[in-house]
């Protein structure tokens, strides 16, 4: 049976780049509003206004039901009509019985499929819509990528209404072809904080492009994605809701109308953080210039008393790298090698895979066979932190903990963190050992902390299969790591053994080889497809600075910099360069 594709109509011309640029600059400013005090009672406001979003997003016009269509055709046409989100999926609801058309909730879940077919069951008038899923998207825009071959069966019951087949029972949500989904939906970051409110933490969500502002706000109020829960925090307290059904944008101002009770109980600092959080989240929306907090539609004053600083967005790393030259630690910067001030020689240890703290002068490194990790601070000799049969590359967080992973005493995989800075000679170094259940049986190839310290990139292998994942780091109130969250998985076409962060949403990974051709890949939390980079023979390691233009590769021939679609030799005789972190 042939599926009918909906017709797409692309909206009018894009606004000028000048206005967009101005909007993005202005939205980052903290907008001070004045006037109303927060009301403490009154009815919940309602609005039928469509939430703002990208006015140039494509609009689909699916076909209405056909007279005499078979049950199979009705099911296929109903799901094709799910691309027509206008007027609350008015066309799709025509395929449902009157009772179901009122209760069906299309926004609850989106099943994004590669292929689909209708199969009749042994039960009269009950069919299965068999899907080969690419990913699923929940009501808050959280997407879960799925490997090829993932199947899901959606039960559908039909009855005849006035001689025409109509759907009388179907789960909430829509099912959309992958190609159509990519046209209708877009990936957008919403922002939370690290527990100290110092850094902004991006949380990628998928929303309908034409209805983003309301969707972003609702998702923000519902808290971080599952892998960030407990690791990232929000200025919005649990239980805070929108007081009306839309978030209109009036003259460039997004009017966020919140429940009055929770807003009235929030401190001045928390209101400022709420406004900053919304401003960052809306920065991708060209029509939003500033944010207004409202309670029951009354404007709420947000005072800037100077105690709240805007969070650091997309934290960068210094341009210097730590490296190995002549069997000792050196500084590599501006294509020159120099000694690291105040550090004692460690050539007797045979240092490998060095790391440097982004916030202090602490460094860490492995020994020649990667079975022991050492740390060192200026004025003190190197001290051994741990020894194991195998250790991953050290990685520092901005909280000044250095992390590595390897088998514990029983052979089980452990992730360990140490805080060597500020510790007197001979005093014990604070240590944490974590053994999350999801790492059971896996061998960790690489473990790298994100720039804001809330997440970690984990590359692991089990039974010959490699996974690239991102986990959240839950900490105690004093900042001590306590737990790793269940991770999200990034799709890759290779089996990488190492990776580095390039910014808040992108990592570069490689499967190193001293003799073969290596194709590095960029993996993004905002895309399900890996992006291959220029191949190069003999790349055994990479380091990453600020963005895809600062990727360095190492081979026996020297250190190379990614330049355009190739690699350019920078320096010979240097090994294991690594940016701070």
C-alpha positions in Angstrom: 0.0 0.0 0.0 1.5 3.3 -1.0 1.9 6.1 1.6 0.8 9.6 0.6 3.3 12.2 1.5 2.1 15.5 2.8 2.7 18.6 0.8 5.1 21.1 2.2 4.9 24.9 1.8 8.0 26.9 2.8 7.1 30.3 4.5 8.4 33.7 3.4 11.9 35.1 3.2 14.4 35.0 6.1 14.9 38.2 8.1 18.1 40.1 7.5 21.2 38.8 9.1 21.8 42.2 10.6 18.6 42.1 12.7 19.4 38.5 13.8 22.8 39.5 14.9 21.5 42.4 16.9 18.9 40.3 18.5 21.4 37.7 19.6 23.6 40.3 21.2 20.8 42.1 23.0 19.2 38.9 24.4 22.3 38.2 26.5 21.9 41.4 28.4 20.0 41.2 31.7 16.8 43.1 31.2 15.6 45.0 34.2 11.8 45.3 34.4 9.8 47.4 36.7 6.2 48.0 37.7 4.1 45.3 39.2 4.6 43.5 42.5 4.0 39.8 42.4 0.3 39.0 43.0 -0.4 36.3 45.6 -3.8 35.2 44.4 -6.1 35.3 41.4 -7.2 33.0 38.6 -4.8 31.2 36.2 -4.6 33.0 32.9 -5.5 31.4 29.6 -4.4 32.2 26.1 -5.2 30.6 22.8 -2.4 32.4 21.0 0.0 30.2 19.1 3.4 30.1 20.7 6.1 31.9 18.9 8.8 30.2 16.9 10.5 30.3 13.5 7.9 31.9 11.2 9.9 30.7 8.2 9.6 27.0 9.2 8.0 24.8 6.5 4.3 24.1 7.0 2.8 20.7 5.9 -0.8 20.3 4.6 -1.7 16.6 4.9 -4.7 15.1 3.1 -8.0 14.6 4.8 -9.6 11.1 5.0 -10.7 9.5 1.7 -14.2 8.0 1.3 -14.1 4.2 1.2 -10.4 4.0 2.4 -9.4 0.6 3.9 -8.4 0.3 7.5 -4.7 -0.1 6.4 -5.0 3.1 4.3 -6.6 5.0 7.2 -3.8 4.1 9.6 -1.1 5.1 7.1 -2.8 8.3 6.2 -3.4 9.1 9.9 0.3 8.9 10.7 1.2 10.9 7.5 -1.2 13.6 8.8 0.9 13.8 11.9 3.2 16.1 10.0 0.4 18.7 10.0 0.7 20.2 13.4 -1.2 23.4 12.5 -4.5 24.0 14.5 -3.6 21.3 17.0 -3.3 18.5 14.4 -6.8 19.3 13.1 -6.4 17.0 10.0 -5.0 14.1 11.9 -7.9 14.2 14.3 -10.3 13.7 11.4 -9.1 10.1 11.2 -10.2 9.5 14.8 -13.6 8.8 16.3 -15.2 11.8 17.8 -14.4 10.6 21.4 -10.8 9.8 20.6 -10.3 13.1 18.7 -10.9 15.0 21.9 -8.6 12.9 24.2 -5.7 12.1 21.8 -2.5 13.9 22.8 -0.2 14.2 19.8 2.6 16.1 21.6 3.2 13.4 24.2 5.7 11.4 22.1 7.2 11.4 18.5 8.3 8.1 17.1 10.8 8.8 14.3 11.0 5.9 11.9 13.1 4.8 8.9 10.3 2.5 7.5 6.8 1.4 8.6 4.1 -1.0 7.6 0.6 -2.0 8.7 0.0 -5.6 9.9 -3.4 -7.1 10.7 -3.6 -9.0 14.0 -5.8 -12.0 15.0 -8.1 -9.7 16.8 -10.9 -8.2 14.8 -10.3 -4.6 13.7 -7.0 -4.4 15.6 -3.8 -3.7 13.6 -0.1 -3.1 14.4 1.8 -0.3 12.9 5.3 -1.8 12.7 8.1 0.8 12.9 11.9 0.6 12.3 12.8 3.4 14.7 15.6 5.9 14.3 14.9 7.7 17.6 12.1 8.7 19.9 11.3 12.2 21.2 9.4 12.7 24.5 7.0 15.5 25.4 9.9 17.7 26.6 11.9 17.2 23.4 14.4 14.7 24.9 15.6 12.5 22.0 16.9 9.0 22.3 18.9 7.7 19.4 18.4 4.1 18.5 20.5 1.7 16.5 19.4 0.3 13.2 17.0 -2.6 13.6 15.2 -1.2 16.6 11.5 -2.2 16.2 8.3 -1.0 17.9 4.7 -2.1 17.3 2.0 0.5 17.8 -1.5 -1.1 18.3 -4.4 0.6 16.5 -8.1 -0.2 16.8 -10.6 0.9 14.2 -14.4 1.1 14.1 -16.8 2.1 11.3 -18.5 5.5 11.7 -21.2 6.3 9.1 -19.7 3.6 6.9 -16.1 4.9 7.1 -13.3 3.4 9.0 -12.0 5.6 11.9 -9.5 5.0 14.6 -11.1 4.3 18.0 -7.9 3.5 20.0 -4.3 4.5 19.5 -1.5 5.5 21.9 -0.8 9.2 22.4 1.9 10.7 20.2 2.8 10.7 16.5 5.0 8.6 14.2 6.9 10.6 11.6 9.3 9.5 8.8 12.8 10.5 9.6 13.2 12.8 6.5 9.9 14.6 7.4 10.9 14.9 11.0 14.2 16.7 10.2 12.2 19.3 8.2 9.6 19.9 10.9 11.7 19.6 14.0 15.0 21.3 15.0 17.6 20.7 17.7 17.8 23.5 20.2 19.8 23.9 23.5 18.0 24.9 26.6 20.2 25.9 29.5 20.7 24.8 33.1 23.5 25.6 35.6 26.3 23.7 37.2 25.6 23.5 41.0 27.6 26.6 41.7 25.6 28.6 39.2 29.0 29.6 37.5 28.6 27.8 34.2 25.7 27.4 31.7 25.0 23.7 30.8 23.5 23.1 27.4 20.7 20.4 27.2 19.8 19.7 23.6 16.1 19.2 22.8 14.1 18.7 19.7 11.1 20.9 19.1 8.7 21.8 16.2 10.5 24.7 14.6 7.4 26.9 14.4 6.4 26.4 18.1 9.7 26.6 19.9 9.3 29.4 22.6 6.5 27.7 24.5 8.1 24.3 24.1 11.4 25.5 25.4 9.8 27.2 28.4 7.8 24.1 29.4 10.9 21.9 29.0 13.0 24.3 31.1 10.4 24.2 33.9 10.3 20.4 33.8 14.0 20.2 34.6 17.1 18.7 33.0 17.1 15.6 30.7 17.4 12.3 32.6 21.2 12.0 32.1 21.6 15.5 33.7 19.3 15.1 36.6 21.2 15.6 39.8 24.2 16.9 37.9 22.8 20.2 36.6 20.5 22.5 38.5 17.8 25.0 37.5 16.8 28.4 39.0 13.2 27.3 38.6 11.9 25.4 41.6 10.1 22.1 41.3 6.4 22.7 40.8 6.6 26.0 39.1 4.3 26.0 36.0 3.2 28.3 33.2 0.1 30.2 34.2 -1.2 30.3 30.6 -1.0 28.0 27.6 1.3 30.1 25.5 4.5 32.2 25.7 3.7 35.2 23.4 6.5 37.3 22.0 5.3 40.9 21.9 7.6 43.6 20.4 10.5 41.3 20.9 9.7 40.5 24.6 9.0 36.9 25.5 6.3 37.1 28.1 6.8 34.2 30.5 3.8 34.0 32.8 4.6 31.8 35.8 2.6 30.5 38.8 2.4 33.4 41.2 3.0 31.4 44.5 6.3 30.0 43.5 7.5 33.2 41.9 6.6 35.2 45.0 8.6 32.9 47.2 11.7 33.1 45.0 14.6 35.3 46.2 15.8 38.3 44.2 18.9 36.2 43.2 16.7 33.3 42.0 14.6 35.6 39.9 17.7 37.0 38.3 18.9 33.5 37.6 15.6 32.5 36.1 15.7 35.5 33.8 19.3 34.7 32.8 18.4 31.1 32.2 15.5 32.0 29.9 17.6 34.6 28.1 20.2 32.0 27.3 17.6 29.5 26.2 15.9 31.9 23.9 19.1 33.1 22.3 18.5 30.8 19.3 15.2 32.5 18.6 15.6 35.5 16.3 12.3 37.2 17.3 13.2 37.2 21.0 15.1 40.2 22.2 14.4 40.2 25.9 12.5 38.3 28.6 9.7 39.5 30.9 8.8 37.5 33.9 5.1 37.7 34.7 2.7 36.4 37.4 -0.9 36.1 36.3 0.0 38.4 33.4 1.3 41.2 35.6 4.8 42.3 35.0 7.3 41.3 37.7 10.2 43.4 38.6 13.6 41.7 38.5 16.2 43.7 40.3 19.9 43.4 39.6 21.6 44.0 42.9 25.0 43.0 41.6 25.2 39.7 43.4 24.3 37.5 40.4 26.7 37.2 37.5 25.5 35.7 34.2 26.8 32.2 33.8 29.8 31.4 31.6 28.4 30.2 28.3 30.4 27.5 26.4 33.5 27.7 28.6 36.7 27.9 26.7 40.2 26.5 27.5 43.5 28.4 27.4 45.4 28.0 24.1 48.4 26.4 25.7 49.0 22.7 25.8 50.9 20.4 28.1 53.1 17.8 26.3 56.1 15.5 26.5 59.5 16.5 25.1 62.8 14.8 25.8 61.0 12.5 28.3 59.8 15.4 30.4 56.7 17.7 30.8 56.8 20.9 28.7 54.5 23.7 27.6 53.5 23.9 24.0 52.1 27.2 22.8 52.3 29.3 19.7 54.1 26.4 18.1 56.9 26.7 20.6 58.1 24.5 23.4 59.1 25.9 26.8 59.5 24.6 30.4 56.6 24.6 32.8 57.4 27.0 35.6 58.2 25.6 39.0 57.7 22.0 38.1 60.4 19.5 39.0 61.7 17.1 36.4 59.9 13.7 36.1 62.0 12.1 33.3 62.8 9.2 35.7 59.1 8.2 35.7 58.8 8.3 31.9 55.7 10.5 31.8 52.9 9.8 29.3 49.4 11.3 28.6 49.8 14.5 30.7 46.9 16.7 31.8 46.8 20.1 33.3 44.2 21.7 35.5 42.3 24.6 33.9 42.1 26.5 37.2 45.3 25.7 39.1 48.9 24.8 38.5 48.3 21.1 39.2 49.3 18.5 36.5 48.8 14.8 36.2 50.3 12.1 34.0 50.7 8.4 33.6 53.8 6.3 33.7 55.3 4.7 30.5 53.0 1.6 30.5 49.9 3.4 31.7 49.6 1.5 35.0 50.1 4.3 37.4 48.9 7.9 37.7 50.9 10.7 39.3 50.1 14.3 40.2 52.3 17.3 40.8 52.0 20.9 42.0 54.7 23.6 41.9 57.3 23.2 44.6 56.4 19.6 45.4 57.7 16.3 43.9 55.4 14.0 41.9 53.2 11.8 44.0 51.6 8.6 42.9 47.8 8.7 43.1 46.8 5.2 42.0 48.2 2.1 40.2 46.2 -0.4 38.2 46.7 -2.8 35.3 45.4 -0.2 32.9 44.5 3.5 33.2 42.8 6.0 30.9 44.1 9.4 30.1 43.9 11.8 33.1 41.3 14.6 32.8 40.8 17.6 35.1 37.5 19.3 35.9 37.2 23.1 36.6 36.5 21.9 40.2 40.2 20.8 40.2 39.5 17.1 40.5 41.5 14.8 38.2 39.8 11.7 36.8 40.9 8.4 35.4 39.4 4.9 35.0 40.7 1.4 35.2 40.1 -2.1 36.8 39.8 -2.2 40.5 41.2 -4.9 42.9 38.5 -7.4 41.7 38.9 -6.5 38.0 35.7 -4.6 37.9 35.8 -1.2 36.1 36.2 1.8 38.4 36.2 5.5 37.8 38.4 7.4 40.3 38.9 11.1 41.0 41.5 12.9 43.1 42.0 16.5 44.3 45.7 17.0 44.6 45.9 20.8 44.6 46.1 22.5 48.1 47.3 19.3 49.8 50.4 19.5 51.9 53.3 17.1 51.3 52.7 13.8 52.9 49.0 14.5 53.6 46.4 12.2 52.0 44.9 13.4 48.7 41.0 13.5 48.7 39.9 10.5 46.6 36.5 9.2 45.3 35.9 5.8 43.6 32.8 5.2 41.6 31.5 2.0 40.1 28.2 2.7 38.2 26.2 -0.3 37.3 25.9 0.7 33.6 29.7 0.3 33.3 29.7 -3.3 34.6 31.7 -5.5 32.4 32.9 -2.6 30.2 36.5 -1.6 29.6 36.9 2.2 29.6 39.1 3.4 26.7 38.8 7.1 27.5 37.2 9.3 30.1 37.1 13.1 29.6 35.5 15.7 31.7 33.4 18.5 30.0 34.5 22.1 30.2 32.0 23.0 32.9 32.6 19.8 34.9 29.0 18.6 34.9 29.4 15.9 32.3 32.0 13.3 31.1 32.7 11.7 27.8 33.0 7.9 28.2 34.4 5.6 25.5 34.1 2.0 26.5 34.1 -1.5 25.0 32.5 -4.8 25.8 32.5 -8.0 23.8 34.2 -6.2 21.0 31.6 -3.5 20.7 32.4 0.2 21.4 30.1 2.8 22.8 30.5 6.6 23.0 28.4 8.0 25.8 28.0 11.2 27.9 27.2 10.8 31.6 26.3 13.4 34.3 28.4 13.9 37.4 26.4 14.2 40.6 28.3 15.9 43.4 27.9 16.4 47.2 27.2 20.0 48.4 30.9 20.5 49.0 31.7 19.6 45.4 32.9 16.1 46.0 31.9 13.7 43.2 29.3 11.2 44.3 27.7 9.4 41.4 27.6 9.1 37.6 24.2 9.2 35.9 22.9 6.7 33.4 24.3 8.1 30.1 23.1 9.1 26.7 24.7 7.3 23.7 26.3 9.1 20.7 26.2 7.3 17.3 29.5 6.7 15.6 30.5 4.8 12.4 33.9 3.8 13.9 35.1 2.1 17.1 37.0 5.0 18.7 39.4 4.5 21.5 39.8 8.2 22.5 38.0 11.5 22.3 38.1 15.1 23.4 35.6 17.9 24.0 35.6 20.8 21.6 32.7 22.8 23.1 29.6 22.2 25.2 27.9 20.0 22.6 30.6 18.5 20.3 33.4 15.9 20.8 36.0 14.6 18.4 36.9 10.9 18.5 39.4 8.7 16.7 40.4 5.1 16.5 44.2 5.6 16.6 46.5 3.6 14.4 50.3 4.0 14.0 50.2 2.5 10.5 46.6 2.7 9.1 44.6 5.6 7.7 42.6 7.3 10.6 39.3 9.2 10.0 38.5 11.4 13.0 34.8 12.1 13.5 32.8 14.9 15.1 30.0 13.7 17.3 27.3 16.2 18.4 24.6 16.0 21.0 22.5 18.0 18.5 22.8 15.5 15.6 22.4 11.8 15.1 25.0 11.6 12.4 28.8 11.6 12.9 30.7 14.0 10.7 33.9 12.5 9.3 37.0 14.7 9.1 39.9 14.5 6.7 41.7 11.2 6.9 45.4 11.0 7.9 47.8 8.0 8.1 49.3 7.2 11.4 47.3 9.4 13.8 47.7 7.9 17.3 46.2 10.7 19.4 44.3 13.9 19.2 43.8 17.0 21.4 41.0 19.5 21.2 40.9 23.2 21.9 38.0 25.6 21.3 36.1 24.2 18.3 36.6 22.1 15.3 39.4 24.4 14.0 41.6 23.6 16.9 42.0 19.9 16.6 45.6 18.6 16.8 46.7 15.1 15.8 49.8 13.2 16.7 51.8 10.7 14.6 55.4 9.5 14.4 56.0 12.4 12.0 55.1 15.0 14.6 52.1 17.1 15.7 49.6 18.2 13.1 46.9 20.8 13.1 43.6 20.2 11.2 43.5 22.9 8.5 40.4 22.9 6.2 40.2 19.4 4.6 43.7 18.3 5.6 46.3 18.2 8.3 49.4 20.5 8.5 52.6 19.6 10.3 53.3 21.9 13.2 56.2 20.5 15.2 58.4 17.4 15.4 59.8 15.8 18.5 56.7 16.5 20.6 54.3 13.9 21.9 51.0 13.7 23.8 49.9 17.3 23.7 46.7 18.1 25.7 44.8 21.3 26.3 43.9 22.1 30.0 41.1 19.9 31.3 
